[in-house]
């Protein structure tokens, strides 16, 4: 079956599903395969649950006219998404970066949805499967699509751009994330910049933080940019008023009091303001949208537990975001402060060096307590430093006695540091 024929079936379907647990009546089921599962085995179950068709790539599981056999189910899903994107012909904003992608995406969506019918990436479904599913969730009523793109190797952003074909793009930053896959910080910069390369090659618009020297240098020979920053030399000027703990910004003489903590979130807010302004959204609407946005999913959440104020930032971590979180904790005016840090993943050969750097950096602030958890932090050399290391959670019992303290909890997703909330 050619893609145009499959697209016709898709338009008649309810939606696309890749998980039989979520199949509803009249879905198209794509039998994806992975290292530990084979979706073809569940095709029959999908049909029994009401799927209109099951797209499979193993004829052994074909049991009737509701099975569509293709050479590769994943490739077919991606090709269908690309075809659907061109069929709709809507405006697509793509964003990537080492830190802040999901928060920035949600802020942009919150702002743009005050005026437009938008569809944005759900959660962080930003890979070679998530991007196609995001595109296929858009329909003829969608006016602007907002697509988050994640990557941990070179050429991944390039590939995702070939599917989503963005008209606009933004890179949040270049940080020490996924060093194992990218092979170092230069690899990170090269990989994330594949978005800029696509936009420049296709004469599309780039949104850029003009205070980011590295990004500005990458775009020095490109004039189709829309810039923001805290100087008057930008298309949009935004200043930070405070971040103690919530970020307060000024835009067009309006004070925007967000519910996001940490000065590191200022740039994420700026991007949403700038993009909203580009799309002719009034300043008052931008202000209201940002002020009404409440972070969730363990991202920079403030949680009150008894007399303690907990800054829960346990969604993910890398050396760049960890350093920013520590800087933010240090500048808070709260009298009693503790940092609980969990291992950072996907650092490859740099893991030992980067964990030691963060341990030493955190110790330099002389917080009331500094607790480091995980196999990598446990190996750090604490000689001369005032921090305690724990290989796992079992021995962290002192948390029960902490009172009247501001506590930063931050680590990679795999550490699931939100488990610590049960101890307080």
C-alpha positions in Angstrom: 0.0 0.0 0.0 1.3 3.4 -0.9 1.4 6.2 1.7 -1.3 8.2 0.0 -3.7 5.3 0.3 -2.7 4.7 3.9 -3.3 8.4 4.6 -6.8 8.1 3.3 -7.4 5.4 5.8 -5.8 7.5 8.5 -8.2 10.4 7.8 -11.1 8.1 8.3 -9.7 6.7 11.5 -10.1 8.0 15.0 -6.3 8.3 15.7 -3.1 6.4 15.6 -2.1 3.9 18.4 1.1 2.0 19.1 0.0 0.5 22.4 -2.9 -2.0 22.6 -3.6 -0.9 26.1 -4.7 2.5 24.7 -6.5 1.4 21.5 -10.0 2.7 21.0 -12.6 2.1 18.4 -11.5 3.0 14.8 -7.8 3.5 15.6 -5.0 2.7 13.2 -2.7 0.4 15.1 1.0 0.5 14.2 2.8 -2.7 15.4 6.2 -1.2 16.3 9.1 -3.4 17.4 11.9 -2.8 19.9 14.7 -4.7 21.5 12.4 -6.4 24.0 9.0 -6.4 22.3 7.3 -7.2 19.0 4.2 -5.2 18.3 3.2 -7.7 15.5 2.2 -10.1 18.3 -0.4 -7.7 19.6 -2.0 -6.9 16.2 -4.8 -9.3 16.7 -5.6 -7.9 20.1 -5.7 -4.4 18.6 -8.3 -5.5 16.0 -10.3 -7.2 18.7 -10.4 -4.0 20.7 -11.8 -2.1 17.8 -8.8 -0.9 15.7 -9.9 -0.4 12.1 -6.6 -1.7 10.7 -3.3 -3.0 12.0 -0.1 -2.0 10.2 2.4 -4.9 10.6 5.7 -6.0 9.0 5.5 -9.8 9.6 3.1 -11.7 7.5 3.0 -14.5 10.0 0.6 -12.4 12.1 -1.7 -11.5 9.1 -5.1 -13.0 9.7 -7.6 -11.1 7.6 -8.3 -8.0 5.5 -7.8 -5.7 8.4 -4.0 -6.3 8.4 -1.8 -4.1 6.2 1.6 -5.6 5.6 4.5 -3.1 5.0 8.2 -3.5 4.8 8.9 -1.6 8.1 6.2 -0.3 10.4 8.4 2.4 12.0 9.4 3.8 8.6 5.8 3.7 7.5 4.7 5.6 10.6 7.4 8.3 9.8 6.5 8.5 6.2 2.8 8.9 7.0 3.6 11.7 9.4 5.7 13.5 6.8 2.9 13.1 4.2 0.3 14.3 6.7 2.4 17.3 7.6 2.5 18.3 3.9 -1.2 17.6 3.5 -2.1 20.0 6.3 0.4 22.7 5.2 0.3 24.4 8.6 3.0 26.4 10.4 5.4 24.3 12.4 7.7 25.5 15.2 10.5 23.1 16.2 12.6 23.4 19.3 15.5 21.5 20.7 18.4 22.1 23.1 20.1 20.5 26.1 18.0 21.9 28.9 14.5 23.4 29.2 13.0 22.0 26.0 9.8 20.7 27.5 9.2 23.7 29.8 9.8 26.1 26.9 7.5 24.1 24.6 4.7 24.3 27.2 5.2 28.0 27.7 5.1 28.7 23.9 2.0 26.5 23.6 0.4 28.3 26.5 1.0 31.7 25.0 0.1 30.9 21.4 -3.0 29.0 22.3 -4.5 32.3 23.6 -5.0 33.3 19.9 -4.5 30.2 17.8 -5.6 26.6 17.6 -2.3 24.8 18.5 -1.1 21.3 18.8 2.1 20.6 20.7 4.2 17.6 21.7 2.6 15.8 24.6 5.1 15.5 27.5 8.5 14.7 26.1 7.5 12.5 23.2 10.2 14.1 21.2 12.1 11.2 19.4 11.8 9.3 16.2 8.5 7.9 17.3 7.2 10.8 19.4 7.6 13.4 16.6 5.6 11.4 14.0 2.9 10.8 16.6 2.8 14.5 17.4 2.4 15.4 13.7 -0.3 12.8 13.3 -2.3 14.3 16.2 -2.7 17.5 14.2 -5.7 18.1 12.0 -7.2 20.6 9.6 -8.2 22.9 12.6 -4.7 23.1 13.8 -3.2 26.5 13.0 0.3 26.1 14.6 2.1 23.0 15.5 4.8 23.0 18.2 7.2 20.1 17.9 9.8 19.3 20.5 12.8 17.4 19.2 15.2 15.4 21.4 18.4 13.7 20.5 21.4 11.9 22.0 23.4 11.3 18.8 24.4 13.2 15.7 22.0 13.2 12.7 18.9 12.6 14.8 17.7 16.3 14.7 18.5 16.3 11.0 16.2 13.3 10.5 13.4 14.7 12.7 13.5 17.9 10.7 13.1 15.9 7.5 9.8 14.6 8.9 8.4 17.7 10.6 9.8 20.2 8.0 9.6 23.2 10.4 9.0 26.8 9.3 10.5 28.2 12.6 13.0 26.9 15.0 14.6 27.6 18.4 17.4 26.0 20.4 17.2 26.6 24.1 20.9 26.1 24.8 23.9 23.9 24.4 24.8 22.0 27.6 26.6 19.0 28.9 23.7 16.6 28.2 24.0 13.1 26.5 27.8 13.5 26.3 28.1 9.7 25.9 26.1 9.7 22.6 27.3 13.0 21.2 31.0 12.3 22.2 31.5 15.6 24.0 30.2 19.2 24.1 31.3 19.9 20.5 29.2 17.0 19.4 26.2 18.4 21.4 26.6 21.7 19.6 26.9 20.1 16.2 23.9 17.8 16.8 21.5 20.4 18.1 22.6 22.9 15.4 21.2 20.5 12.8 18.0 22.3 13.4 19.6 25.6 12.4 21.2 24.0 9.4 17.8 22.8 8.2 16.2 26.2 8.7 19.0 28.1 7.0 19.1 25.6 4.1 15.3 26.1 3.5 15.3 29.9 4.2 13.2 29.6 7.3 13.0 31.8 10.4 15.2 31.2 13.5 14.3 32.5 17.0 17.4 33.2 18.9 18.5 34.4 22.4 20.9 37.2 21.5 22.6 36.8 24.9 23.8 33.4 23.9 27.2 34.1 22.3 27.6 30.6 20.8 24.3 30.6 19.1 24.8 34.2 17.8 28.1 33.1 16.3 26.5 30.1 14.5 24.0 32.5 12.9 26.3 35.4 12.0 25.9 34.8 8.3 22.2 34.3 8.4 19.7 37.2 8.4 16.4 35.5 8.8 16.4 35.6 12.6 14.1 37.1 15.2 16.1 37.9 18.3 15.3 38.5 22.0 17.3 39.6 25.0 17.7 42.3 27.6 19.2 44.9 25.4 17.5 47.3 22.9 19.4 45.8 20.0 16.9 42.9 19.8 13.5 42.5 18.1 12.1 41.9 21.6 13.5 43.3 24.8 12.8 41.5 28.1 14.4 42.0 31.5 14.5 40.0 34.6 13.3 41.7 37.7 13.7 39.0 40.3 14.0 35.2 40.9 13.6 34.7 44.6 12.2 32.1 44.1 9.8 32.8 41.2 11.0 34.5 38.0 9.6 38.0 37.5 10.1 39.6 34.1 9.4 42.9 32.5 8.1 43.2 28.9 6.6 46.3 27.4 6.3 47.9 30.8 4.3 45.0 32.1 5.5 42.9 35.1 5.1 39.2 34.5 5.1 37.2 37.7 5.6 33.5 36.8 5.2 30.4 38.9 8.6 29.2 37.6 11.5 29.1 39.9 15.2 29.8 39.1 16.8 32.5 36.9 17.6 29.6 34.5 13.9 29.7 33.6 14.1 33.3 32.6 15.3 32.4 29.1 12.5 29.9 28.7 10.0 32.6 29.5 11.7 35.0 27.2 11.4 32.6 24.3 7.7 32.2 24.8 7.3 36.0 25.1 9.3 36.6 21.9 7.5 34.0 19.9 4.1 35.2 21.1 5.0 38.7 20.1 6.2 37.5 16.7 2.7 36.0 16.2 1.0 39.2 17.1 -0.3 38.2 20.5 -1.0 41.2 22.8 1.3 41.8 25.7 -1.6 41.5 28.2 -2.5 38.0 26.8 1.2 37.0 27.0 1.4 38.1 30.6 -1.8 36.3 31.6 -0.7 33.1 29.8 2.7 32.9 31.5 1.4 33.9 34.9 -1.2 31.1 34.7 1.3 28.4 33.7 2.0 26.0 36.5 4.9 23.5 36.1 4.4 19.9 36.8 6.0 16.4 36.3 8.8 17.1 38.8 10.0 20.1 36.9 11.0 23.0 39.2 8.0 22.4 41.5 7.8 24.0 44.9 6.2 21.6 47.4 5.5 22.4 51.0 6.1 19.5 53.4 5.5 20.6 57.0 7.8 23.5 57.7 10.0 22.7 54.8 10.0 24.2 51.3 11.1 21.6 48.7 12.3 22.6 45.2 11.6 19.4 43.3 13.6 19.3 40.0 13.8 15.5 39.6 12.7 15.3 36.0 16.2 15.2 34.6 19.8 16.5 35.2 23.1 17.0 33.5 26.1 19.1 34.6 24.8 22.3 33.0 21.3 22.1 34.5 22.7 20.9 37.9 25.0 23.9 38.1 22.2 26.3 37.2 20.0 24.8 39.9 22.7 25.1 42.5 23.3 28.7 41.5 19.7 29.4 42.0 19.5 27.8 45.4 22.6 29.8 46.5 21.0 33.1 45.6 17.8 32.5 47.4 17.4 34.6 50.5 16.1 31.7 52.6 18.2 31.2 55.8 18.4 27.4 55.9 19.3 25.5 52.7 20.0 21.9 51.8 20.9 20.3 48.4 20.1 16.6 47.7 21.6 15.7 44.3 21.3 12.4 42.4 23.4 10.9 39.7 23.5 12.3 36.2 23.2 9.7 33.5 24.5 9.4 29.9 27.8 11.1 30.5 29.9 8.2 29.2 33.7 8.6 29.9 33.1 12.1 31.4 30.9 10.7 34.3 33.6 10.6 36.9 35.0 14.0 36.1 31.6 15.7 35.8 30.2 14.2 39.1 33.4 15.3 40.9 33.0 18.8 39.4 29.4 19.1 40.6 30.3 17.7 44.0 33.0 20.3 44.5 30.9 23.1 43.0 28.0 22.4 45.3 30.3 22.1 48.3 31.7 25.6 47.6 28.3 27.2 48.6 28.5 25.9 52.2 24.8 24.8 52.3 23.6 23.6 55.7 23.7 20.0 54.3 24.9 18.6 51.0 23.8 15.0 50.3 24.9 13.2 47.1 23.1 10.0 46.1 23.9 7.3 43.5 26.8 5.1 42.3 28.7 8.0 40.6 28.4 10.5 43.4 29.3 7.8 45.9 32.7 7.5 44.2 33.5 11.2 44.5 36.4 12.3 46.7 34.9 14.2 49.6 38.3 14.8 51.3 38.3 18.4 52.5 34.7 18.9 51.5 31.6 19.0 53.6 29.2 16.7 51.9 27.9 13.2 52.5 27.6 10.5 49.8 25.1 7.7 49.7 25.2 4.8 47.2 21.4 4.4 47.5 18.4 5.7 49.4 18.4 3.2 52.2 20.6 5.2 54.6 19.2 8.7 54.2 17.2 8.8 57.4 18.3 12.2 58.6 15.7 13.9 56.4 13.0 13.1 58.9 14.5 15.5 61.4 14.9 18.5 59.0 12.7 21.5 59.8 12.3 25.1 58.5 14.5 24.5 55.5 14.6 25.0 51.8 15.6 21.8 50.1 16.7 21.4 46.5 16.1 17.8 45.1 17.6 17.3 41.7 18.8 14.3 39.7 18.4 12.4 36.4 15.0 10.8 35.7 16.3 7.3 36.4 17.1 8.2 40.0 13.4 9.0 40.7 14.4 11.4 43.5 10.7 12.2 44.0 10.7 9.1 46.2 12.4 11.2 48.9 9.2 13.2 49.4 7.9 10.2 51.4 10.6 10.6 54.0 9.8 14.2 55.0 
